[in-house]
Amino acid sequence: MHAVDHLELILNRVQFIAEITLVAKCKQPELQMALTLISELAEIHNQNNGNHDIFKSDRITTTR
């Protein structure tokens, strides 16, 4: 599977989870589970592509 196809599949799954969560008017534990699923899908993509740069402290900017 090409990287673009894989990313599109992950984004489709994230969108599906988010839409179901919104429509279902989930309670807090269910919302936490949905967010965990989204986080895990993103982690799968990041592991496969080495995209952990966003979490490095030098990439985080603050405004004051």
PQR file of N, CA, C, O and H, with PARSE charges and radii, in Angstrom:
ATOM      1  N   MET A   1       0.850  -1.178   0.000 -0.4000 1.5000
ATOM      2  CA  MET A   1       0.000   0.000   0.000 -0.0000 2.0000
ATOM      3  C   MET A   1       0.895   1.239   0.000  0.5500 1.7000
ATOM      4  O   MET A   1       1.841   1.319   0.783 -0.5500 1.4000
ATOM      5  N   HIS A   2       0.611   2.176  -0.846 -0.4000 1.5000
ATOM      6  CA  HIS A   2       1.387   3.404  -0.916 -0.0000 2.0000
ATOM      7  C   HIS A   2       1.116   4.271   0.312  0.5500 1.7000
ATOM      8  O   HIS A   2       0.057   4.168   0.931 -0.5500 1.4000
ATOM      9  H   HIS A   2      -0.158   2.112  -1.482  0.4000 1.0000
ATOM     10  N   ALA A   3       2.069   5.115   0.657 -0.4000 1.5000
ATOM     11  CA  ALA A   3       1.961   5.962   1.850 -0.0000 2.0000
ATOM     12  C   ALA A   3       0.729   6.860   1.779  0.5500 1.7000
ATOM     13  O   ALA A   3       0.047   7.053   2.785 -0.5500 1.4000
ATOM     14  H   ALA A   3       2.930   5.198   0.154  0.4000 1.0000
ATOM     15  N   VAL A   4       0.440   7.408   0.601 -0.4000 1.5000
ATOM     16  CA  VAL A   4      -0.720   8.295   0.450 -0.0000 2.0000
ATOM     17  C   VAL A   4      -2.012   7.515   0.680  0.5500 1.7000
ATOM     18  O   VAL A   4      -2.929   8.005   1.338 -0.5500 1.4000
ATOM     19  H   VAL A   4       0.994   7.251  -0.216  0.4000 1.0000
ATOM     20  N   ASP A   5      -2.080   6.301   0.137 -0.4000 1.5000
ATOM     21  CA  ASP A   5      -3.264   5.467   0.333 -0.0000 2.0000
ATOM     22  C   ASP A   5      -3.436   5.112   1.805  0.5500 1.7000
ATOM     23  O   ASP A   5      -4.551   5.107   2.327 -0.5500 1.4000
ATOM     24  H   ASP A   5      -1.334   5.903  -0.398  0.4000 1.0000
ATOM     25  N   HIS A   6      -2.317   4.814   2.469 -0.4000 1.5000
ATOM     26  CA  HIS A   6      -2.357   4.466   3.890 -0.0000 2.0000
ATOM     27  C   HIS A   6      -2.830   5.652   4.720  0.5500 1.7000
ATOM     28  O   HIS A   6      -3.649   5.493   5.626 -0.5500 1.4000
ATOM     29  H   HIS A   6      -1.412   4.817   2.045  0.4000 1.0000
ATOM     30  N   LEU A   7      -2.320   6.831   4.414 -0.4000 1.5000
ATOM     31  CA  LEU A   7      -2.731   8.034   5.135 -0.0000 2.0000
ATOM     32  C   LEU A   7      -4.209   8.321   4.894  0.5500 1.7000
ATOM     33  O   LEU A   7      -4.928   8.686   5.825 -0.5500 1.4000
ATOM     34  H   LEU A   7      -1.656   6.960   3.678  0.4000 1.0000
ATOM     35  N   GLU A   8      -4.665   8.161   3.670 -0.4000 1.5000
ATOM     36  CA  GLU A   8      -6.081   8.385   3.363 -0.0000 2.0000
ATOM     37  C   GLU A   8      -6.966   7.415   4.142  0.5500 1.7000
ATOM     38  O   GLU A   8      -8.019   7.806   4.645 -0.5500 1.4000
ATOM     39  H   GLU A   8      -4.081   7.864   2.914  0.4000 1.0000
ATOM     40  N   LEU A   9      -6.550   6.166   4.243 -0.4000 1.5000
ATOM     41  CA  LEU A   9      -7.295   5.171   5.005 -0.0000 2.0000
ATOM     42  C   LEU A   9      -7.374   5.568   6.478  0.5500 1.7000
ATOM     43  O   LEU A   9      -8.439   5.482   7.089 -0.5500 1.4000
ATOM     44  H   LEU A   9      -5.694   5.849   3.834  0.4000 1.0000
ATOM     45  N   ILE A  10      -6.260   5.998   7.044 -0.4000 1.5000
ATOM     46  CA  ILE A  10      -6.248   6.424   8.447 -0.0000 2.0000
ATOM     47  C   ILE A  10      -7.152   7.636   8.647  0.5500 1.7000
ATOM     48  O   ILE A  10      -7.917   7.683   9.610 -0.5500 1.4000
ATOM     49  H   ILE A  10      -5.395   6.068   6.547  0.4000 1.0000
ATOM     50  N   LEU A  11      -7.072   8.613   7.752 -0.4000 1.5000
ATOM     51  CA  LEU A  11      -7.918   9.798   7.878 -0.0000 2.0000
ATOM     52  C   LEU A  11      -9.393   9.450   7.750  0.5500 1.7000
ATOM     53  O   LEU A  11     -10.223  10.033   8.447 -0.5500 1.4000
ATOM     54  H   LEU A  11      -6.451   8.574   6.969  0.4000 1.0000
ATOM     55  N   ASN A  12      -9.733   8.522   6.882 -0.4000 1.5000
ATOM     56  CA  ASN A  12     -11.117   8.079   6.763 -0.0000 2.0000
ATOM     57  C   ASN A  12     -11.598   7.432   8.062  0.5500 1.7000
ATOM     58  O   ASN A  12     -12.734   7.643   8.486 -0.5500 1.4000
ATOM     59  H   ASN A  12      -9.058   8.049   6.315  0.4000 1.0000
ATOM     60  N   ARG A  13     -10.733   6.653   8.679 -0.4000 1.5000
ATOM     61  CA  ARG A  13     -11.098   6.018   9.954 -0.0000 2.0000
ATOM     62  C   ARG A  13     -11.253   7.051  11.059  0.5500 1.7000
ATOM     63  O   ARG A  13     -12.175   6.960  11.869 -0.5500 1.4000
ATOM     64  H   ARG A  13      -9.810   6.482   8.335  0.4000 1.0000
ATOM     65  N   VAL A  14     -10.363   8.027  11.097 -0.4000 1.5000
ATOM     66  CA  VAL A  14     -10.456   9.091  12.101 -0.0000 2.0000
ATOM     67  C   VAL A  14     -11.758   9.856  11.910  0.5500 1.7000
ATOM     68  O   VAL A  14     -12.464  10.129  12.881 -0.5500 1.4000
ATOM     69  H   VAL A  14      -9.614   8.101  10.438  0.4000 1.0000
ATOM     70  N   GLN A  15     -12.077  10.199  10.678 -0.4000 1.5000
ATOM     71  CA  GLN A  15     -13.317  10.921  10.402 -0.0000 2.0000
ATOM     72  C   GLN A  15     -14.529  10.097  10.825  0.5500 1.7000
ATOM     73  O   GLN A  15     -15.466  10.632  11.419 -0.5500 1.4000
ATOM     74  H   GLN A  15     -11.503   9.977   9.890  0.4000 1.0000
ATOM     75  N   PHE A  16     -14.518   8.802  10.524 -0.4000 1.5000
ATOM     76  CA  PHE A  16     -15.623   7.928  10.901 -0.0000 2.0000
ATOM     77  C   PHE A  16     -15.804   7.897  12.418  0.5500 1.7000
ATOM     78  O   PHE A  16     -16.922   8.035  12.915 -0.5500 1.4000
ATOM     79  H   PHE A  16     -13.758   8.368  10.042  0.4000 1.0000
ATOM     80  N   ILE A  17     -14.712   7.719  13.148 -0.4000 1.5000
ATOM     81  CA  ILE A  17     -14.783   7.682  14.614 -0.0000 2.0000
ATOM     82  C   ILE A  17     -15.310   9.001  15.147  0.5500 1.7000
ATOM     83  O   ILE A  17     -16.163   9.010  16.034 -0.5500 1.4000
ATOM     84  H   ILE A  17     -13.804   7.608  12.744  0.4000 1.0000
ATOM     85  N   ALA A  18     -14.818  10.113  14.625 -0.4000 1.5000
ATOM     86  CA  ALA A  18     -15.250  11.430  15.096 -0.0000 2.0000
ATOM     87  C   ALA A  18     -16.728  11.659  14.815  0.5500 1.7000
ATOM     88  O   ALA A  18     -17.449  12.145  15.686 -0.5500 1.4000
ATOM     89  H   ALA A  18     -14.124  10.105  13.905  0.4000 1.0000
ATOM     90  N   GLU A  19     -17.193  11.319  13.621 -0.4000 1.5000
ATOM     91  CA  GLU A  19     -18.598  11.541  13.270 -0.0000 2.0000
ATOM     92  C   GLU A  19     -19.535  10.674  14.101  0.5500 1.7000
ATOM     93  O   GLU A  19     -20.572  11.149  14.564 -0.5500 1.4000
ATOM     94  H   GLU A  19     -16.608  10.924  12.913  0.4000 1.0000
ATOM     95  N   ILE A  20     -19.181   9.413  14.292 -0.4000 1.5000
ATOM     96  CA  ILE A  20     -20.011   8.530  15.125 -0.0000 2.0000
ATOM     97  C   ILE A  20     -20.058   9.053  16.559  0.5500 1.7000
ATOM     98  O   ILE A  20     -21.112   9.041  17.195 -0.5500 1.4000
ATOM     99  H   ILE A  20     -18.339   9.027  13.916  0.4000 1.0000
ATOM    100  N   THR A  21     -18.924   9.506  17.060 -0.4000 1.5000
ATOM    101  CA  THR A  21     -18.859  10.030  18.426 -0.0000 2.0000
ATOM    102  C   THR A  21     -19.752  11.256  18.578  0.5500 1.7000
ATOM    103  O   THR A  21     -20.446  11.395  19.586 -0.5500 1.4000
ATOM    104  H   THR A  21     -18.068   9.515  16.544  0.4000 1.0000
ATOM    105  N   LEU A  22     -19.741  12.138  17.597 -0.4000 1.5000
ATOM    106  CA  LEU A  22     -20.583  13.335  17.656 -0.0000 2.0000
ATOM    107  C   LEU A  22     -22.065  12.997  17.558  0.5500 1.7000
ATOM    108  O   LEU A  22     -22.872  13.534  18.317 -0.5500 1.4000
ATOM    109  H   LEU A  22     -19.178  12.025  16.778  0.4000 1.0000
ATOM    110  N   VAL A  23     -22.428  12.125  16.644 -0.4000 1.5000
ATOM    111  CA  VAL A  23     -23.833  11.762  16.436 -0.0000 2.0000
ATOM    112  C   VAL A  23     -24.381  11.026  17.653  0.5500 1.7000
ATOM    113  O   VAL A  23     -25.536  11.219  18.034 -0.5500 1.4000
ATOM    114  H   VAL A  23     -21.772  11.689  16.028  0.4000 1.0000
ATOM    115  N   ALA A  24     -23.559  10.191  18.256 -0.4000 1.5000
ATOM    116  CA  ALA A  24     -24.012   9.364  19.380 -0.0000 2.0000
ATOM    117  C   ALA A  24     -24.118  10.143  20.688  0.5500 1.7000
ATOM    118  O   ALA A  24     -24.646   9.622  21.670 -0.5500 1.4000
ATOM    119  H   ALA A  24     -22.621  10.034  17.947  0.4000 1.0000
ATOM    120  N   LYS A  25     -23.631  11.369  20.720 -0.4000 1.5000
ATOM    121  CA  LYS A  25     -23.633  12.180  21.947 -0.0000 2.0000
ATOM    122  C   LYS A  25     -23.056  11.368  23.109  0.5500 1.7000
ATOM    123  O   LYS A  25     -23.713  11.142  24.125 -0.5500 1.4000
ATOM    124  H   LYS A  25     -23.202  11.793  19.923  0.4000 1.0000
ATOM    125  N   CYS A  26     -21.846  10.953  22.927 -0.4000 1.5000
ATOM    126  CA  CYS A  26     -21.174  10.059  23.866 -0.0000 2.0000
ATOM    127  C   CYS A  26     -20.969  10.684  25.243  0.5500 1.7000
ATOM    128  O   CYS A  26     -20.843  11.898  25.403 -0.5500 1.4000
ATOM    129  H   CYS A  26     -21.313  11.137  22.102  0.4000 1.0000
ATOM    130  N   LYS A  27     -20.945   9.793  26.218 -0.4000 1.5000
ATOM    131  CA  LYS A  27     -20.575  10.195  27.573 -0.0000 2.0000
ATOM    132  C   LYS A  27     -19.057  10.265  27.634  0.5500 1.7000
ATOM    133  O   LYS A  27     -18.370   9.822  26.714 -0.5500 1.4000
ATOM    134  H   LYS A  27     -21.048   8.807  26.088  0.4000 1.0000
ATOM    135  N   GLN A  28     -18.540  10.820  28.714 -0.4000 1.5000
ATOM    136  CA  GLN A  28     -17.103  11.047  28.831 -0.0000 2.0000
ATOM    137  C   GLN A  28     -16.263   9.784  28.619  0.5500 1.7000
ATOM    138  O   GLN A  28     -15.291   9.847  27.867 -0.5500 1.4000
ATOM    139  H   GLN A  28     -19.098  11.181  29.462  0.4000 1.0000
ATOM    140  N   PRO A  29     -16.579   8.650  29.235 -0.5600 1.5000
ATOM    141  CA  PRO A  29     -15.744   7.459  29.006  0.2800 2.0000
ATOM    142  C   PRO A  29     -15.743   7.017  27.536  0.5500 1.7000
ATOM    143  O   PRO A  29     -14.717   6.574  27.019 -0.5500 1.4000
ATOM    144  N   GLU A  30     -16.875   7.137  26.880 -0.4000 1.5000
ATOM    145  CA  GLU A  30     -16.952   6.757  25.468 -0.0000 2.0000
ATOM    146  C   GLU A  30     -16.160   7.725  24.603  0.5500 1.7000
ATOM    147  O   GLU A  30     -15.508   7.313  23.644 -0.5500 1.4000
ATOM    148  H   GLU A  30     -17.709   7.497  27.300  0.4000 1.0000
ATOM    149  N   LEU A  31     -16.214   9.012  24.938 -0.4000 1.5000
ATOM    150  CA  LEU A  31     -15.444  10.016  24.212 -0.0000 2.0000
ATOM    151  C   LEU A  31     -13.946   9.764  24.397  0.5500 1.7000
ATOM    152  O   LEU A  31     -13.172   9.877  23.446 -0.5500 1.4000
ATOM    153  H   LEU A  31     -16.743   9.347  25.718  0.4000 1.0000
ATOM    154  N   GLN A  32     -13.544   9.427  25.608 -0.4000 1.5000
ATOM    155  CA  GLN A  32     -12.142   9.115  25.861 -0.0000 2.0000
ATOM    156  C   GLN A  32     -11.695   7.910  25.039  0.5500 1.7000
ATOM    157  O   GLN A  32     -10.576   7.893  24.525 -0.5500 1.4000
ATOM    158  H   GLN A  32     -14.173   9.335  26.380  0.4000 1.0000
ATOM    159  N   MET A  33     -12.559   6.902  24.911 -0.4000 1.5000
ATOM    160  CA  MET A  33     -12.213   5.746  24.117 -0.0000 2.0000
ATOM    161  C   MET A  33     -12.067   6.135  22.640  0.5500 1.7000
ATOM    162  O   MET A  33     -11.146   5.669  21.968 -0.5500 1.4000
ATOM    163  H   MET A  33     -13.468   6.916  25.328  0.4000 1.0000
ATOM    164  N   ALA A  34     -12.958   6.978  22.136 -0.4000 1.5000
ATOM    165  CA  ALA A  34     -12.871   7.433  20.746 -0.0000 2.0000
ATOM    166  C   ALA A  34     -11.577   8.209  20.514  0.5500 1.7000
ATOM    167  O   ALA A  34     -10.906   8.010  19.502 -0.5500 1.4000
ATOM    168  H   ALA A  34     -13.706   7.357  22.681  0.4000 1.0000
ATOM    169  N   LEU A  35     -11.230   9.083  21.439 -0.4000 1.5000
ATOM    170  CA  LEU A  35      -9.991   9.846  21.303 -0.0000 2.0000
ATOM    171  C   LEU A  35      -8.766   8.939  21.378  0.5500 1.7000
ATOM    172  O   LEU A  35      -7.766   9.187  20.704 -0.5500 1.4000
ATOM    173  H   LEU A  35     -11.776   9.245  22.261  0.4000 1.0000
ATOM    174  N   THR A  36      -8.840   7.899  22.188 -0.4000 1.5000
ATOM    175  CA  THR A  36      -7.755   6.925  22.264 -0.0000 2.0000
ATOM    176  C   THR A  36      -7.581   6.205  20.934  0.5500 1.7000
ATOM    177  O   THR A  36      -6.457   6.000  20.477 -0.5500 1.4000
ATOM    178  H   THR A  36      -9.653   7.698  22.736  0.4000 1.0000
ATOM    179  N   LEU A  37      -8.692   5.822  20.312 -0.4000 1.5000
ATOM    180  CA  LEU A  37      -8.625   5.165  19.004 -0.0000 2.0000
ATOM    181  C   LEU A  37      -7.989   6.087  17.964  0.5500 1.7000
ATOM    182  O   LEU A  37      -7.148   5.659  17.174 -0.5500 1.4000
ATOM    183  H   LEU A  37      -9.606   5.988  20.683  0.4000 1.0000
ATOM    184  N   ILE A  38      -8.399   7.350  17.973 -0.4000 1.5000
ATOM    185  CA  ILE A  38      -7.827   8.324  17.034 -0.0000 2.0000
ATOM    186  C   ILE A  38      -6.333   8.481  17.286  0.5500 1.7000
ATOM    187  O   ILE A  38      -5.541   8.518  16.345 -0.5500 1.4000
ATOM    188  H   ILE A  38      -9.083   7.698  18.614  0.4000 1.0000
ATOM    189  N   SER A  39      -5.954   8.573  18.544 -0.4000 1.5000
ATOM    190  CA  SER A  39      -4.549   8.711  18.902 -0.0000 2.0000
ATOM    191  C   SER A  39      -3.741   7.496  18.440  0.5500 1.7000
ATOM    192  O   SER A  39      -2.631   7.647  17.930 -0.5500 1.4000
ATOM    193  H   SER A  39      -6.598   8.543  19.309  0.4000 1.0000
ATOM    194  N   GLU A  40      -4.289   6.307  18.617 -0.4000 1.5000
ATOM    195  CA  GLU A  40      -3.597   5.091  18.206 -0.0000 2.0000
ATOM    196  C   GLU A  40      -3.450   5.016  16.688  0.5500 1.7000
ATOM    197  O   GLU A  40      -2.417   4.570  16.190 -0.5500 1.4000
ATOM    198  H   GLU A  40      -5.191   6.184  19.031  0.4000 1.0000
ATOM    199  N   LEU A  41      -4.470   5.446  15.950 -0.4000 1.5000
ATOM    200  CA  LEU A  41      -4.358   5.472  14.493 -0.0000 2.0000
ATOM    201  C   LEU A  41      -3.261   6.429  14.049  0.5500 1.7000
ATOM    202  O   LEU A  41      -2.492   6.120  13.138 -0.5500 1.4000
ATOM    203  H   LEU A  41      -5.310   5.809  16.355  0.4000 1.0000
ATOM    204  N   ALA A  42      -3.188   7.585  14.689 -0.4000 1.5000
ATOM    205  CA  ALA A  42      -2.133   8.545  14.358 -0.0000 2.0000
ATOM    206  C   ALA A  42      -0.762   7.971  14.703  0.5500 1.7000
ATOM    207  O   ALA A  42       0.199   8.173  13.961 -0.5500 1.4000
ATOM    208  H   ALA A  42      -3.812   7.836  15.429  0.4000 1.0000
ATOM    209  N   GLU A  43      -0.670   7.271  15.803 -0.4000 1.5000
ATOM    210  CA  GLU A  43       0.607   6.674  16.214 -0.0000 2.0000
ATOM    211  C   GLU A  43       1.069   5.629  15.206  0.5500 1.7000
ATOM    212  O   GLU A  43       2.261   5.539  14.910 -0.5500 1.4000
ATOM    213  H   GLU A  43      -1.451   7.107  16.406  0.4000 1.0000
ATOM    214  N   ILE A  44       0.143   4.844  14.681 -0.4000 1.5000
ATOM    215  CA  ILE A  44       0.489   3.851  13.662 -0.0000 2.0000
ATOM    216  C   ILE A  44       1.102   4.550  12.451  0.5500 1.7000
ATOM    217  O   ILE A  44       2.123   4.109  11.923 -0.5500 1.4000
ATOM    218  H   ILE A  44      -0.824   4.917  14.921  0.4000 1.0000
ATOM    219  N   HIS A  45       0.480   5.626  12.022 -0.4000 1.5000
ATOM    220  CA  HIS A  45       1.007   6.363  10.862 -0.0000 2.0000
ATOM    221  C   HIS A  45       2.370   6.952  11.187  0.5500 1.7000
ATOM    222  O   HIS A  45       3.286   6.877  10.368 -0.5500 1.4000
ATOM    223  H   HIS A  45      -0.349   5.984  12.451  0.4000 1.0000
ATOM    224  N   ASN A  46       2.516   7.528  12.354 -0.4000 1.5000
ATOM    225  CA  ASN A  46       3.784   8.155  12.733 -0.0000 2.0000
ATOM    226  C   ASN A  46       4.906   7.140  12.847  0.5500 1.7000
ATOM    227  O   ASN A  46       6.037   7.430  12.456 -0.5500 1.4000
ATOM    228  H   ASN A  46       1.772   7.589  13.020  0.4000 1.0000
ATOM    229  N   GLN A  47       4.625   5.964  13.369 -0.4000 1.5000
ATOM    230  CA  GLN A  47       5.647   4.922  13.480 -0.0000 2.0000
ATOM    231  C   GLN A  47       6.118   4.480  12.113  0.5500 1.7000
ATOM    232  O   GLN A  47       7.305   4.226  11.911 -0.5500 1.4000
ATOM    233  H   GLN A  47       3.707   5.728  13.687  0.4000 1.0000
ATOM    234  N   ASN A  48       5.196   4.388  11.175 -0.4000 1.5000
ATOM    235  CA  ASN A  48       5.544   3.930   9.830 -0.0000 2.0000
ATOM    236  C   ASN A  48       6.301   4.984   9.038  0.5500 1.7000
ATOM    237  O   ASN A  48       7.013   4.647   8.092 -0.5500 1.4000
ATOM    238  H   ASN A  48       4.231   4.595  11.339  0.4000 1.0000
ATOM    239  N   ASN A  49       6.162   6.243   9.402 -0.4000 1.5000
ATOM    240  CA  ASN A  49       6.766   7.311   8.610 -0.0000 2.0000
ATOM    241  C   ASN A  49       7.773   8.149   9.384  0.5500 1.7000
ATOM    242  O   ASN A  49       8.318   9.107   8.837 -0.5500 1.4000
ATOM    243  H   ASN A  49       5.583   6.516  10.171  0.4000 1.0000
ATOM    244  N   GLY A  50       8.034   7.812  10.641 -0.4000 1.5000
ATOM    245  CA  GLY A  50       9.020   8.538  11.423 -0.0000 2.0000
ATOM    246  C   GLY A  50       8.645   9.990  11.668  0.5500 1.7000
ATOM    247  O   GLY A  50       9.519  10.855  11.718 -0.5500 1.4000
ATOM    248  H   GLY A  50       7.591   7.033  11.085  0.4000 1.0000
ATOM    249  N   ASN A  51       7.358  10.269  11.820 -0.4000 1.5000
ATOM    250  CA  ASN A  51       6.893  11.647  11.987 -0.0000 2.0000
ATOM    251  C   ASN A  51       6.711  12.006  13.462  0.5500 1.7000
ATOM    252  O   ASN A  51       5.616  12.388  13.874 -0.5500 1.4000
ATOM    253  H   ASN A  51       6.647   9.567  11.779  0.4000 1.0000
ATOM    254  N   HIS A  52       7.746  11.891  14.237 -0.4000 1.5000
ATOM    255  CA  HIS A  52       7.651  12.235  15.656 -0.0000 2.0000
ATOM    256  C   HIS A  52       8.186  13.638  15.936  0.5500 1.7000
ATOM    257  O   HIS A  52       8.240  14.051  17.094 -0.5500 1.4000
ATOM    258  H   HIS A  52       8.636  11.581  13.903  0.4000 1.0000
ATOM    259  N   ASP A  53       8.576  14.369  14.912 -0.4000 1.5000
ATOM    260  CA  ASP A  53       9.152  15.700  15.090 -0.0000 2.0000
ATOM    261  C   ASP A  53       8.211  16.668  15.782  0.5500 1.7000
ATOM    262  O   ASP A  53       8.671  17.571  16.479 -0.5500 1.4000
ATOM    263  H   ASP A  53       8.532  14.033  13.971  0.4000 1.0000
ATOM    264  N   ILE A  54       6.918  16.508  15.610 -0.4000 1.5000
ATOM    265  CA  ILE A  54       5.954  17.445  16.188 -0.0000 2.0000
ATOM    266  C   ILE A  54       6.042  17.461  17.716  0.5500 1.7000
ATOM    267  O   ILE A  54       5.682  18.457  18.343 -0.5500 1.4000
ATOM    268  H   ILE A  54       6.544  15.774  15.043  0.4000 1.0000
ATOM    269  N   PHE A  55       6.512  16.377  18.315 -0.4000 1.5000
ATOM    270  CA  PHE A  55       6.568  16.285  19.767 -0.0000 2.0000
ATOM    271  C   PHE A  55       7.884  16.769  20.363  0.5500 1.7000
ATOM    272  O   PHE A  55       8.042  16.783  21.584 -0.5500 1.4000
ATOM    273  H   PHE A  55       6.804  15.567  17.806  0.4000 1.0000
ATOM    274  N   LYS A  56       8.825  17.164  19.518 -0.4000 1.5000
ATOM    275  CA  LYS A  56      10.091  17.666  20.018 -0.0000 2.0000
ATOM    276  C   LYS A  56       9.900  19.073  20.574  0.5500 1.7000
ATOM    277  O   LYS A  56       9.191  19.887  19.982 -0.5500 1.4000
ATOM    278  H   LYS A  56       8.697  17.152  18.526  0.4000 1.0000
ATOM    279  N   SER A  57      10.526  19.356  21.699 -0.4000 1.5000
ATOM    280  CA  SER A  57      10.325  20.626  22.392 -0.0000 2.0000
ATOM    281  C   SER A  57      10.742  21.837  21.573  0.5500 1.7000
ATOM    282  O   SER A  57      10.171  22.914  21.743 -0.5500 1.4000
ATOM    283  H   SER A  57      11.102  18.695  22.180  0.4000 1.0000
ATOM    284  N   ASP A  58      11.728  21.689  20.684 -0.4000 1.5000
ATOM    285  CA  ASP A  58      12.167  22.836  19.896 -0.0000 2.0000
ATOM    286  C   ASP A  58      11.159  23.200  18.817  0.5500 1.7000
ATOM    287  O   ASP A  58      11.270  24.264  18.208 -0.5500 1.4000
ATOM    288  H   ASP A  58      12.192  20.814  20.546  0.4000 1.0000
ATOM    289  N   ARG A  59      10.177  22.338  18.569 -0.4000 1.5000
ATOM    290  CA  ARG A  59       9.159  22.624  17.564 -0.0000 2.0000
ATOM    291  C   ARG A  59       7.931  23.294  18.173  0.5500 1.7000
ATOM    292  O   ARG A  59       7.074  23.791  17.444 -0.5500 1.4000
ATOM    293  H   ARG A  59      10.087  21.474  19.063  0.4000 1.0000
ATOM    294  N   ILE A  60       7.839  23.312  19.483 -0.4000 1.5000
ATOM    295  CA  ILE A  60       6.695  23.883  20.164 -0.0000 2.0000
ATOM    296  C   ILE A  60       6.950  25.369  20.389  0.5500 1.7000
ATOM    297  O   ILE A  60       7.981  25.755  20.939 -0.5500 1.4000
ATOM    298  H   ILE A  60       8.536  22.908  20.075  0.4000 1.0000
ATOM    299  N   THR A  61       6.019  26.179  19.968 -0.4000 1.5000
ATOM    300  CA  THR A  61       6.149  27.622  20.160 -0.0000 2.0000
ATOM    301  C   THR A  61       5.016  28.091  21.049  0.5500 1.7000
ATOM    302  O   THR A  61       3.906  27.560  21.006 -0.5500 1.4000
ATOM    303  H   THR A  61       5.181  25.865  19.521  0.4000 1.0000
ATOM    304  N   THR A  62       5.311  29.081  21.842 -0.4000 1.5000
ATOM    305  CA  THR A  62       4.288  29.661  22.711 -0.0000 2.0000
ATOM    306  C   THR A  62       4.180  31.137  22.392  0.5500 1.7000
ATOM    307  O   THR A  62       5.151  31.774  21.984 -0.5500 1.4000
ATOM    308  H   THR A  62       6.212  29.512  21.877  0.4000 1.0000
ATOM    309  N   THR A  63       2.999  31.664  22.581 -0.4000 1.5000
ATOM    310  CA  THR A  63       2.784  33.091  22.375 -0.0000 2.0000
ATOM    311  C   THR A  63       2.385  33.715  23.693  0.5500 1.7000
ATOM    312  O   THR A  63       1.590  33.161  24.453 -0.5500 1.4000
ATOM    313  H   THR A  63       2.210  31.146  22.912  0.4000 1.0000
ATOM    314  N   ARG A  64       2.940  34.850  23.940 -0.4000 1.5000
ATOM    315  CA  ARG A  64       2.614  35.579  25.183 -0.0000 2.0000
ATOM    316  C   ARG A  64       2.393  37.016  24.869  0.5500 1.7000
ATOM    317  O   ARG A  64       2.108  37.807  25.767 -0.5500 1.4000
ATOM    318  H   ARG A  64       3.585  35.300  23.323  0.4000 1.0000
TER
END
